[in-house]
């Protein structure tokens, strides 16, 4: 019975986290500030190259493909700089939601106050790490593209 409760707890938290994440004001998320700004240990993306994120990031589930109320996580050829900056903010939201879920999943231990509880808690936490890593991998790339596109848009708008 506690195992079933743990599974239901994880599922319920995941569903609630989706709706909370969608409801959070995007103005709260600043991609150029802590904790979303790149850390020095990320070495301008070299950490993610070492982890080979590019090879596995598209193999994990993407909720934006299932939940139609979410901003799609793909960049189209017709994207504007504003759309890319919005996508960068979405990566901050996703990182925050998965980080909070990771912490909340530690509560599984209260269903199993033994080794199984520790293992289930750690597994639930570890399963959120790839999603945080993907957001941190993608955000600088999105911001770089948005910046270049913004410059091009400004240049084009200033032409007579």
C-alpha positions in Angstrom: 0.0 0.0 0.0 2.7 2.6 0.8 4.3 1.8 -2.7 1.0 2.7 -4.4 0.7 5.8 -2.3 4.2 6.8 -3.4 3.3 6.3 -7.0 0.1 8.3 -6.6 2.0 11.0 -4.8 4.6 11.3 -7.6 1.8 11.4 -10.3 -0.3 13.9 -8.4 2.7 16.2 -7.8 3.6 16.0 -11.5 0.1 17.0 -12.6 -0.1 19.8 -10.1 3.4 21.0 -11.0 2.3 21.4 -14.6 -0.6 23.6 -13.8 1.3 25.6 -11.2 4.2 26.1 -13.8 1.7 27.3 -16.4 0.1 29.7 -13.9 3.4 31.3 -12.7 4.0 34.9 -13.9 6.8 34.8 -16.5 8.1 38.2 -15.2 9.3 36.3 -12.1 11.9 34.4 -14.3 15.0 36.3 -15.3 17.3 34.2 -17.5 20.2 36.6 -16.9 20.0 36.2 -13.1 20.6 33.6 -10.4 19.8 30.7 -10.5 19.1 30.6 -14.3 22.3 32.4 -15.4 25.1 30.1 -16.4 27.4 29.1 -13.5 31.2 29.1 -13.9 31.3 25.3 -13.5 29.2 24.9 -16.7 32.3 26.3 -18.6 30.2 27.9 -21.3 28.5 24.6 -22.2 31.6 22.4 -22.1 30.0 20.5 -19.1 27.0 19.6 -21.3 29.2 18.6 -24.2 31.0 16.2 -21.7 27.6 14.9 -20.6 26.7 14.5 -24.4 23.3 16.2 -23.8 22.9 16.8 -27.5 22.7 13.1 -28.1 20.0 12.2 -25.5 18.0 15.4 -24.9 15.4 14.6 -27.6 14.9 11.1 -26.2 13.3 12.2 -22.9 9.5 13.0 -22.7 8.5 16.5 -23.7 5.3 17.6 -22.0 4.8 20.4 -24.5 4.0 17.7 -27.1 1.3 16.3 -24.9 -0.1 19.3 -23.1 -1.3 21.7 -25.8 -1.5 24.7 -23.3 2.3 24.7 -23.2 4.6 26.8 -25.3 6.1 24.4 -27.9 9.8 23.8 -27.3 10.8 23.8 -31.0 12.2 26.8 -32.7 10.7 27.5 -36.1 12.4 29.3 -39.0 9.9 32.1 -38.7 10.5 32.7 -35.0 11.1 36.2 -33.8 13.5 37.3 -31.2 10.5 38.0 -28.9 9.4 34.4 -29.3 12.9 33.1 -28.6 13.2 35.2 -25.4 9.8 33.8 -24.3 11.1 30.3 -24.9 14.2 31.1 -22.8 11.9 32.2 -20.0 10.0 28.9 -20.4 13.3 27.0 -19.9 13.6 28.9 -16.6 10.1 27.9 -15.6 10.7 24.2 -16.5 14.0 24.3 -14.6 12.3 25.7 -11.5 9.4 23.3 -11.7 11.7 20.2 -12.0 13.9 21.6 -9.2 11.0 22.0 -6.8 9.6 18.6 -7.8 13.0 17.0 -7.0 12.9 18.5 -3.6 9.2 17.6 -3.0 9.9 14.0 -4.1 12.2 13.6 -1.1 8.9 13.4 0.8 8.4 9.9 -0.5 10.6 8.9 2.4 7.7 9.6 4.7 5.7 6.8 3.1 8.6 4.4 3.5 10.8 5.2 6.4 13.4 2.7 5.5 15.9 1.8 2.8 13.2 1.5 0.1 12.0 5.0 1.0 15.5 6.4 0.5 15.9 4.6 -2.8 12.5 5.7 -4.1 13.2 9.3 -3.1 16.6 9.3 -4.7 15.2 7.7 -7.9 12.5 10.3 -8.1 15.0 13.1 -7.6 17.5 11.7 -10.1 14.7 11.4 -12.7 14.2 15.2 -12.6 17.9 16.0 -13.1 18.0 15.3 -16.9 15.2 17.8 -17.4 17.1 20.5 -15.5 20.2 19.7 -17.4 18.4 20.0 -20.7 17.0 23.5 -19.8 20.5 24.7 -18.8 21.9 23.3 -22.0 19.3 24.8 -24.3 18.9 28.3 -22.7 22.3 29.8 -23.7 21.8 28.5 -27.3 18.3 30.0 -27.4 19.5 33.3 -26.0 22.4 33.5 -28.4 20.1 32.9 -31.3 17.6 35.4 -29.9 20.3 38.1 -29.6 21.5 37.6 -33.2 17.9 37.7 -34.5 17.1 40.8 -32.5 20.1 42.6 -34.0 19.0 41.5 -37.5 15.4 42.7 -36.7 16.7 46.1 -35.5 19.0 46.5 -38.5 16.1 45.6 -40.9 13.7 48.1 -39.1 16.3 50.9 -39.4 16.8 50.4 -43.1 15.0 52.9 -45.3 
